[in-house]
């Protein structure tokens, strides 16, 4: 019998000692539901802001983008309460922030069944253009958000993304989000997962979270998302630029796989199918995502002739994790990370792509990534929650990359609360197949704080295909794409426990078109 899989964090410790729009998920428009009474604004508590959770946009295309908000029609209509009247929400999209040139507008009705969230897929927009949007409900108007459409498919214009992952509310402040919001030069923000954490509160928490218990029910997940969206730094980033998110495990439960999670106990937490359905429903209610596959964040977005951005779902279809010592399980060809349909879709997209660069949003590291054990034998062990734990899928994708002879594939990953730059190489081979950039966590404890004694130097020593790493800082990233190169800039948060912590440049690396080799860069974009 193979050894039971270890929890990922425990494993790491061990080895280191309407018009022009469609309402999404909202089948009732104001016209179709005219017979239903609108809520009486006088029933509202004047102290309850209607738009307490801000605004957001996401998944930009060259002619459309999703806009989002949530309304609080009564004091009882807080996230997860399943309470409050149906509410008509008017939305407007304008070419200017004063809303003198409104180009799209409409009205949609939301209710407690969708946690009073609003998603509008606004189409008929012009490419590579900044737009401003807002919402009206009752006698209140939302903050104004700014979004941006993608370039035309024929465009050679450069694109620039923020890159973030792993934002655990209770462990600190989202100052890295604020840093990105203040830039005003991003086409979008790529979120690589762990947008929220399901975990219960602890005595040492920096910030009190709601609910205090571990999230299990739909009400729990809605409340946890709702609290995150009251954070002023996250609100500012959502209002400043569109998001392109995918999930990792903690949006549901630690070490999620298709049939359960290492941290889920059916005896005390109920059926896994109920829990994952609740978590995913809350996620799609609260995030501005355009679903192309049911109950999945798998999708692809085009940014001109330069970038095909593929966002993978590496939790919904994967086999259960195995222990790092289970070599047979790691190599078992029947085990999968992506699932067969997603693997076929990924390879087909890479084959058909005519873009200069193929960026892949992979929540977990694609490149081989060993961790030192501090022991003579074995000296290093694989992180089996990542691609290394599913070598059949890893080898299949690497073979595809090698067969198609492209060095213009770049993996963007998070998950491991540390920063890395390197090449993607097949096991036992030094031949570069792609590039790998890994961003650290926004607030979740860093690799070195989880694993006392681990150093970047020790990790680099057992991973010669990696050029640089940092295990001690939280932060965010910016990836800048031109026809000639892709550059990744890392930024570090000085102290995640301080709400006004400085965020400064840490390191930059670039990969030149067609080369596959990384070069350190002194100046960030």
N, C-alpha and C positions, 0 to 999 in steps of 0.2 A: 504494500500500500504506500503510495507516495506521501511524503510529509505534507501536512496542512500548510497552505500558503500563509506567509507572515503578513501582518499589517505593514503597509509600505513604510510608515514612519518608524515602526519598531524595527523593521528590517534594516533601515539605514543606520539606526543606532547600533544594531548588532554587528554589522559588517565593519563598523568603524570603532569597535568597542564603542362716394357721390359724384360731383362733376369732376371728371378727371381723376377719380379715386375709387378704391374699393375698401370697405371696412373689413378688417381681418378678424374673424371670430365674432363678428357682430352682425347677425343676419337682419336685425330690425333697423331700418332707417326711419327718420322722422316722418316721412311721407307714408311708409307702410304701416306705421303704428300710431296714426293720428288719433285713433279712438282711445288709446291709453292715456290717462291723465298725466300731465307733466307734474313733477314735484313742485310743491308750493315753496318758493324761496323763503317765505316767512317762517317756515318750520325749522329752518336752519339756525344753528347757534352761530351768532356773528363772530365768535372767537375761533371758529373752526374754518381754517382756510380751505377753499374748494380744491385748490391745486397744490396741496401740501407736498406732493411727491414729484413736483417738477415736470419737465418735458424731456423728450428724447427723440432721436431719429436713428435709422439703421438701414443696413443692406442697400446702399446706394447703387443704382444702375444709371446708365447714361440718360434715361428718360423718366426715371421714377425713384422714389425713396419712401420708406415707411416713416410716419410720424406717430408719436405715442404720448399719452398722458394718462393720469388717473384722477378721478374726481371723488370728493368726500361730501356727499349731499347732506348728511346729518352727522352729528357727533358719534352716533352708533355705527357709522359706515366705515370704520377703520379696517385696514387690511386683515383679511381672514375672518371677519365677523359674520360674513354672509348676511348682511343687514343693510337696509336702506332702500329708498325708492329708485325706480328706473329714472334715468336722467338724460335729457337731451343735451348734447355737446356740439357746439358749432366750432368748426376749424377753418383756419385761413392760412394760405401760403402766399407769400409776397416776394417780389424782387428787391424790396427795400425794407429796412427795419422799422420805418415809420408806417408801413402798410398803406402807402399811397399807390402802389402798383400791385394789387392783389391779382394773382393769376389763377388760383384754384381755391374753392371754398365749398363747404357742405355741412351737413348736420348728421350726426349719428346718435343712436341711443345706446347707452350702456346700463348695466344693472349689477346686482350682487352676484349673479351667476358667473360673471367674468371678473369678479372682484372690482367692479367699477373702473376697469381699465379700458382704454380706447386705442385701437390700432387702425391707421388709415394708410393704405398703399396709394400714394399720390402719383399719378402718371401724367403724361403730357408735358413734362418739364424739359428744359433745354440742358444740353450736356455741359459738364464742367462749369457749372454755375452755382454760386452761393444763393440760397434761399432762406427766408425767415418765416417762421410759422408760430402760431399761437392758437389758443382755444378759449371759448367762452361757455360758461354754464351758470345758471342762475343769474346773479348780478355781478359775477366776478370774471376776471380775465387772467389767464395763465401768464407766467413769465414767457418771454419771447425766446424761442430756440433758433439756432442757426444750423443749417445743414448744407450739404453739397452733393451734387450729382457727379457721377463718374464721367470720364472723358468719352468721346465718341469712339467706337471700335477702331476707327482709322487714325486716331490721334497718337502722336509720338510724345505727348507731354509727360514730363516726369510726375511721379506720384509719391506721396509721403504718408506713412501710417504711424500712429502710436501703437505700441505693443505692450500689453499688460497681462497679468495673471495673479491668481491666488490672493484675494482680498478678504481677509478674516476680520470682520468688524470688531470683535472683542479684543484683538491683539494690538490695535493702534489706529492711527489716523491716516486718512487717504491723501496725504500731501502730494504723493506722486501723481495722483489724478489731477490735482490742482495745477501741478507743473505743466502737464500736457494741455489742460484747458487754457492756460495763459499763453500758449505758443501762437495760436491763431494761424497756423500754417499746415494743418493736417487735413488730408482728404478723408480720413476715417481713423477709428481706433479698433484694432484687432484685439479682442479679449479671448485669451486661450484657455479659459476655464477657471473653476472655483470662484465664480462671481459672488456667491455666498457660501457660507459653511453651515452645515446642519448641526454641528456639535453643541453640546450643552455648555452652559456657563461654568466658569471655575473662579475660585476665590482671587486668583492673581490677575484676572482680566483687567486690561487697561480701560475698556469701555463696557458698560452694562449692555447686554443684548436682550432682545425679545424674540420669541419666548425664551425663558431661562433654561428650559429643558431641551433635549435633543428634538429636532424636527422630525416628525413622522407623518402627520396628517396634512391634508390640504390647507387647513387653517394655519398650521404651524409654518409651512413653507411660504404661504402668502404673507404672514406677519413678518417673517425674517426678510423677505424681499422688500417689504414695505419699510422696515426700519432702515435697511441699507440705502433706500432711495430718499431718505430724509437727510442723509449726510450732505453737507453743503459742497464739499469738493467733488463728490460723485455727481451731484446735481449739476454743478458747473461744467463738468466734462461732457455729460450727456447733452446739455444745452448748447455746447460749443461745436460739437462735431458728431457725425453719425458713428454708430458702433457696428462692428461685425463680430458677433460673439459665437463661440462654441462652448459646450460644457465639458467639464472633466468629471470627477467623482463627487465632490462635496456639494454640488447642487442637489444631489440625492443622498449619498451616504459614502463614507470612506471606503475606498477600494471596490467601487461598483463594478460588477460584470453583468452579463445579460440575464442571469438567473438569480442574482442576489448581490450581496456585498459582504466582505470580510467583517465589516463592523455592524451588520444587521443581524439581530437575533429574532427569529420568527416567534419564539415562545413569548417574548415580552413586547415585540414591536409589530406583530401582525404579519399578514401576507406581504411578501415582497412585491407582488404585482400591484397591490393597492398603494404601497408606499411610492413606488417609482411612477405610477400614474399620477399621483398627487403632486409629486415634485416636478414632473415634466409639465403638467398643466399650469402650475404656478409660474414656472420658467417662461413659458410661451405667453402667459398673460402679462408678465412684467418686463420682458425684453423685446426690443423692436426687431424681430427676426421674421424673415419671409421663409416659410417652410416649403421645401421642395420634395421632402419625403416625410411621411407621417411619423410623428413622435421622434424626429431626429433633427439634429443641427447640421447634417450633411448638405452642402450646397457649394456652388461655384459662382464667382463674380468676376466680371471682366473689367479691366481698367485700361482702355485704349489698346494699342498694339504692344504695350510694354508688359502688362501683367495679367496673368490668369491666377486668381486667388482661389484656392481650394480649401474649404473648411471641412475637416474630418470629424466624425463622431466616433470616438474611440472607447465608448462605454456601453452603448446600447446593444452591440452585437458580439462583444468579445466573450471568449471562454474564460472560465475561472482561472485566477492567477495560481501559479505553483511556487514552491519554495525555491530559493536560489540554488539549493543543493540538488534539486531534481532535474538533472541533465536530460533524462529521457522525456520528462514532461515539457521542458523548454523546447526540445526539438520535435515533439510530437506533431506530425503534419495535420492531424485532425483538429488541433487547437487553432483558434483564429483570434486576431485582434480586431479586424475590420468587419468580418463576415464576408462571404463570397460576393454578394451583390455590390457592396461598397468597394471591395478590392477591384472588381471588374470595372466599375464606374471610374475609380481613380486612375487605373492604367489606361483606360480608353481616353479619358480627358487629357492625360499627359501626351498620349500618342497624337491626338487630334489638335493639340494646342498649336496655334500659330503665333502666340505671344513670345516676346523676347525672353521673358522670365516666367517661371512657374513657381509661385509662392504657395507653400502648403502649410496651413494652420493645423499643426499636430499637437494636441494638448500635452502629450508625453513625448520624450526625446526619441527621435528616430535613429540617430547615430548610435553605434555601440557606446555604452557608457558604464564602465566598471567602477566600483568603489573599493578602495583598499580595505582589507580586513584587519590589518595590524598583526597578522599571523604569518608564519612561514609558509603554510600550506592550507588552503589556497591563499595566495597573496591578494587576490581581488575576487569580487563576486558581482554578478549581474543584478541590475535592478529589474526584477521580473514583472513589475507593474508597467514598465515601458515596453517599447518594441523588442528589446532584448529578451523579454520573457515569452515571445511569440516568434521564434526564429523562422518558422515556415513562412509566415506572412512577411517578415523582414527580408528574408532571402528572396522571396518572389518579387517584391518591389525592387530590391537592389538589382536583381537580374534584369528587370525591365529597364531600369535606368541605365545599366551598362549596355544593354542591347541597343538602346536608342541613342547612345553616345552623346548625351547632353550634360554639360556642366552648369546649365543655367537653372537648375532646380534648387530652391532654397527652402529648408524646413524652418519654421518658426515654432518654438515650443516653450512651455513653462513648467509647472508641476513640481520641480525639485528645489525651489526656493534658493536658487543660485544662478549665476550667469556664466555662459560658456559661448565660445566661438570656435568653430572647427569644421573639419571636413566629414562628410558621411562616407565611410569606407565599409566594404564587406568584411566580415570576420576573417582575420588572417591575411588581409590584403591591405596594402597601402595606397591602392589606386583610388583617387577621389571620384565619387559618383555624384555628389551634390554637396551643398554647404548646410551647416547647422548653426543657427543662432538661438540661444536660450535666454529668456528674460527671467529675472528673479521675481519674488513675490512683492505685492504691494505692502502687505502688513504681516503675512504669516511668518512665523519664526524661520530664520535662515538656516541653511544646511549646517553651518558650524555651530549655531546655538542649539540645534537638535542633537548634534553629534559632537560632543566635546573632543577636541583633538584633531578633527578632520581639517585638512588644509587643501587649498587649491593646488599647491605643488604636488602633494601626494596623489591627488586625483589625476593630474596631468601626467604623472609618471607612469600610470597604468593605462593611459589613453593617449598614445602618441599622435593620434590624428586630431587632437584638440590643440588649438594654438594658445588659448588663454581662458582663464576662469576666475571667478570670485565667489566665495562661499559665505561671506560675512555681511553682506549689505542687502537691504531691501531696495526697491526702486522700480523703474519702468524703462522702456526702450522706445527708440524711433528708428524706423527702417525707411530709407530713402532710395528710390529706384529710378535710375536713368537708363538710357540705351546702353551705356558703357559699363555700369557697375551697380551693385547693390551695397549700400553702406548701412551698418547697424551701429547706432549710438546707444550706450548704456548710461543711465542716470541713477545715482544713488541717493537714498533718503538718509539724512544724517541720524535721525532718531525717530522711529515710527511711533514712539509713545508721546511725542510732542505735536500738538495741532498746527504749529507754525514752523515745523522743521524745515531747514533748507534742503533743496534737491539740486545736486550739482553733477556735472559731467564726470563719468567714471572711466570709460574706455570706448574706442571705436575701432571697428574692423570693416573691411570692404572686400568683396570678391569681384574680380573683373569679368566681363562678359566672355564666355567661352573658355575660361582658364581653370576654374575649379579651385584655385589657390587663394588663400586669404592674406591680406596685407594690413598691418596696423596703420591707423590713420590718426593724426594728431588733433585735428580740428573737427568737431561735430558739425552737422548741417544746421 
